[in-house]
Amino acid sequence: MNPSKTSLHQRLGRLRGGAVHRFSAASSGMAAVAFALIAPIMIMADAFTALNAIMYPFPPNSMKIRISSLIDNGNGTVKVAWSDAQNMDERSVDEVVSIPEGLVATGGSVIMSEVIYTYNSPAPHFFPAPVPMTDTYYLHPRKATQITRQVACT
């Protein structure tokens, strides 16, 4: 089949054994409402799995990830509301965190993602020692004052 002539509907239908196809073919509003209710839980539950998949073929155990919700308590102090982590410690609730000035408005919040990855080169001639890479990213909630933590399903 020529990829340029394949519709998005057909390509989605091949994913996940047709589950996406069945969802995309549903004509009632019920499917859309159900998806809107469970999508945030699915996205948060799979955040670490998705990040590990992005790193393939490199080993994910070399990657440390922490996602924290930071809130301003009204007096300019930014504290942790919740935190989740992989291969590193979570931040403690109410821990005071230093972030760039003016990043969080009074009474507002921000999601902070921290990633530390130690790269071991397959060509040690060019990079003989492991190279640590770090990044911190901040994201403001768009339609809520604060992102609440979803309890993971077991």
Residue pairs with C-beta under 8 A, 6 or more apart in sequence:
9 21
9 24
9 25
12 20
12 21
12 24
13 20
13 21
13 24
13 25
14 21
15 21
23 31
23 35
26 32
40 150
41 150
41 153
44 150
45 150
45 152
45 153
47 67
47 84
48 65
48 84
48 86
51 60
51 63
51 65
51 86
51 115
52 60
52 63
52 86
55 63
55 117
58 119
61 87
62 117
62 118
62 119
62 120
63 86
63 87
63 115
63 116
63 117
64 85
64 86
64 87
64 88
64 114
64 115
64 116
64 117
65 85
65 86
65 87
65 88
65 113
65 114
65 115
66 83
66 84
66 85
66 86
66 88
66 89
66 90
66 91
66 113
66 114
67 83
67 84
67 85
67 111
67 112
67 113
67 114
68 80
68 81
68 82
68 83
68 84
68 90
68 91
68 97
68 111
68 112
68 113
68 114
69 80
69 81
69 82
69 83
69 109
69 110
69 111
69 112
69 146
69 147
69 149
70 78
70 79
70 80
70 81
70 97
70 99
70 104
70 109
70 110
70 111
70 112
71 78
71 79
71 80
71 81
71 104
71 108
71 109
71 146
72 78
72 104
72 105
72 106
72 107
72 108
72 109
73 79
73 107
74 106
74 107
76 106
77 96
78 96
78 97
78 98
78 99
78 104
79 94
79 95
79 96
79 97
80 91
80 92
80 93
80 94
80 95
80 97
81 93
81 109
81 146
81 149
82 93
82 148
82 149
83 90
83 91
83 92
83 93
84 90
84 149
85 91
88 116
91 97
97 112
99 110
99 112
99 138
100 138
103 110
103 138
104 110
107 145
108 140
108 145
108 146
109 140
109 141
109 145
109 146
109 147
110 138
110 139
110 140
110 141
111 138
111 139
111 140
111 141
111 147
112 136
112 137
112 138
113 136
113 137
113 138
113 139
114 134
114 135
114 136
115 133
115 134
115 135
115 136
115 137
116 132
116 133
116 134
117 132
117 133
117 134
118 130
118 131
118 132
118 133
119 127
119 130
119 131
119 132
119 133
120 130
121 127
121 128
121 131
141 147
